Amino acid sequence: MASNGGTGGGGRSEAASGLLLVSPPLVYAVLLLAAPLFMVLVYSLSLPDGGFGLGNYAEVWSDRINRLLMMRSLTVSMSVTLATVLLAYPVAYFVSFHVRPEKKSLWLFLITIPFWTSYLIRVFLWKVILGYNGVINSGLISLGIIDEPLQVINYNVPALVMTLAHAYAPFAILPIFVALEKIDRSFLEAGRDLGESQFMTFLRVTLPLSMPGVIAAVLIVFIPTVGDYVTPDLIGGGKLPMIANRIEGTMLKQNNRELGSAIAVSAMMIVALVSIVFLFLNRRFLRGTK
């Protein structure tokens, strides 16, 4: 009995130590994340007469511009996510399966080099590259391929997708690489021993086992790009605003915190819903591959 009591006391002591250990970051997260989010929610429910209700949300979704901007944000974000993951997977696969172990750290170091500069600077550099008198137009004119600068390579959705895909590429490469590194190579050898081609082994073994990394990459890229407002302002030239630009203008320029908060909460709910649907479809896919 004494032994059991000691064990129980030791368990409670370990639990208390663990709680004490996580308390500082928990308090930090609550103060800097949960509290501001709660205030945004309160603002979104606040009405001009001092009461609370859903009037701001009704105003948000009755405005055709808000619906169009939300749809554009989702379309751009999904396009960026698709382009980024499709480009990141081969890079992660190459580093994981074809680079010698002692050189993998060097490759990861090179992949993270873009983080050395500010995100704003990287976006502005793409504006310089794609601009009317930018690198691409100047190079094509000097080669005699075109007579005047192209206007179709800037201030449009493809330029926006290209810039965001480059900016978020490292965020997609790293989680996919980690997932690929965790795959037991004996599984791949077993597939080849059973007569499967390398491509079929990839589809039936490598891809399903690496899906946790792909899911992480999708969510890491999709969620922040929906709320990006710097890139549409610079690369879009103010002609391609997204929902985040609408929130900024409503809150800062119009000084309407209540309506801006309602737009922000609505956007968060839609992003959460899309993410949940993606996770559900991915679970169905994984079940189908078993």
N, C-alpha and C positions, 0 to 999 in steps of 0.2 A: 504493500500500500504506500509505503514511504517513497518507494521508487517511482510509482505512478504520479504521486503528488509532485515529486521533484521534476519529473518530465513535463507535467502540465505547467508548473511554474516556469520551467525553462522555455516552453513554447510561448507563454505569455510575455516573457522577457524579450524573446527574439522578435515577437510581433511589435512590442513597444519600441524596440530599437529600430526596427524597420520603419515604423511610423515616424519616429523622430528623424530618421535619415531623409525621408521624402517630404517632410513638412516644409522646409524652406522653399524648394522648387514648387510645391503645391500652392503655398501662399503667394509666391511670385506669379504663378500662372493665373490664379484667381484675381489678383489685383490688376494685372496688366492685360488679361484676355477676357475673363468672364465678366468682370465689372464693367468695362467699356461696352461689351456686347449687350449686357443687360440694360445699360443706359440707352443704347441705340433702339432696343426693343421698346423701352418705355416711351422714348420720343416718338416712335412710329405709331403708337397707340394714343398719343396726346392729341386732343382736339382744341380748336381755337377758343371754345367756351370754357376751357379748363377741365373738361371731363375726359373720359377715355372711350375709345371705340375704334371701329374699322374704317372710318371715313377716309383716312389717308390712303389706305390700301385700295379703296374703291376709286379714288381719284387717280391713283397710279395706273390701274389696269383699264380705266376708261379712256386714258390718253393713248392714242394710236402711236405716237412717237416712242413712248416707253416700250410698247410691245415690239415695235420694229427694232429698237436698239437692243432689246433683250434677245431677240431672234438673231440679230447680227452678231452679238457677243458669243452666243452659243455656237453659231456656225463657224466663226473664226476660231474659237477655242477648240472645237472638235477637229477642225482642219489642221490646226497647229499640233494638236495631240497626235493625230494620225501620222502626219509628216515626221514629227520628232521621233516617235516610237519606231516607225519603219526605218528611219535612218540610224537610230541609235542601236537597234538590235544587231545588225551586222557588225558594227564596231565592237560592241560588247562580246559578241560571239567570237570574233577574231582574236580579241585580247585574251579571252578565257581559254580557247581551244588551240590557238595557233601561235601564241607568243610564249616563249620559254619562261618558266616560273621566275627566274631571276631578273627578267626584264619587265614583268607585269607592273611593278611599282613605277617604273619609268613611264610606261604608257599611261597609267592613271594620273601621274603627275602632269603629263602633257595635256590630258583631257581637262584637267582642272585649271589650266592656265587662264582661260577667259575670266575666271573668278578674281584674277589679280586686278582687273580694271572695274570701274564702276559700271553698273548696268546702264545708266544713262549715257555714258560714253560709248558703250558698245552699240546702243540704239542709234546714237547720233552718227557713228561711223557708217552704219548702213544707209543713213540718209545721204551721207557724202558719196557713198558708192553708187547709189541708185538715183541720185539727184539729176536735175536737168543738165547741169554742167559737171556731173560726177565722173567717177572713174570709168564706168562702163561706157557712157556716152562719149567721153573724151577719147577713150581707146578705140571705139568703133569709128569715130570720125577720123582719127589719125591714120587708121588702116584703110580708109577710103571705102568702108563698107556702107556707111550712111552719110548723107549730106548734112543733116540737121539732127539735133538731139531727139531721142525717142522720149515721148511723154507717157508711154504705156507701162513703163517699168517703175513708176513711182506714183504715190498717192492713190493706190488701189489695194484691194484685198490681198492679191498674191504677194505684193511687197510686204504687207503687214504679216502674213503667214510666214514668209521667208525669214523676216527679222526675228519674230518670236520663236520660230523653230531653232534658229541658231542660238538664241539667248538661253533657251531651256534645254538644249541638247545634253549638257553634262548631267543635269538632273535626271534624265532618262537613261543615260548610259550606265551610271553607277549602280542603281538598284538592279538593273537587268544583269549586269556583270556579276554582282553578288549572288544572284539566284543561279546563274550558270555555274559559278564556282562551287556551289553546294551540290551539284548533280554528281552522283556516283558514276564514275566513268565505266564501271563494270556493267552498268545497265546498257550502255551504248554498245559495249563489246558483245553482250548477250544478244542484242537485237541483230547485230551483224552475223553472229554465229548461227542465228535461226534463219538466215537467208534474206533478211530485210536489206533493201538498198539504203545508202546513206541518207537519201532524201526522206524515205519512209521512216527510218529510224528517228530522224529529226522531228517529223510530224507526230509520231506516236510516243516518243520518249522525251526528247529534248524540249520541245515546245511546251507540252503540258507541265513538265517539271519546272520550267522557267516562268510559268504564268504568274506566280506571286511577285516576281520582279517586274513583269510587264504591267501588272495591276498597279503596283506602286508607282511605276513610271507614268502611267496614264493619269492617275490621280494627282501626282505631283505637278504634272504639266497642265492638266485641264483646269484644276481649281484656281490657280493664280492667274492664268491667262484670261479667264472670264472677267476678272477684276482689274486688268491692266488698263491704265489710262495714259501713261507716258508715251508708249509706242504709237497708239492711234493718233496722238496729238502731233508727234514728230514725223512719223512715216506717212501717216494719212493726211498730213497738212491741215488738220482740222476739218477735213471733208468726210472722214470716216469715224465719227464718234461712236463709242461703245457705251455700255450701260454705266461703266465706272465714270466716264466723262460726264454723263448725265447726273450722277450722284454728286460729283464735285461741283458742277455748276449750280445745282439746286441748293446745296448746303452752303457753299462759300460765296457764290455770286448773287444768288437770290436770297440768301440768308434764311432759307426755309428748312430748318433742321428736321421738322416733323415729316414733311413730304420726302426729303432726302433719305431719312432713316427708313421710311416705308419702302422706298425703292431698294435700299440696301438689303433689308430683311427679305424682301421678295426675291431678289437675286440669289441670296444665300439659300433660300428654301428650294429654288429651282435647281441650283447647282447640287444641293444635297440629294434631291430627288433623282436627277440624272445619274449621279454617282452610285446611288443605291440600285437603280435599274441596271447599270453596267455590271456591278458586282453580282447581281442575280443572274444575268445572262452569262457571265463568266463561270459561275458555279454550275449552270446547266451545261456549259461547254465541257468543263472538266469531268462532269459525270458521264457525258457522252463519249469521252475518250477512254474511259476505263473499261 
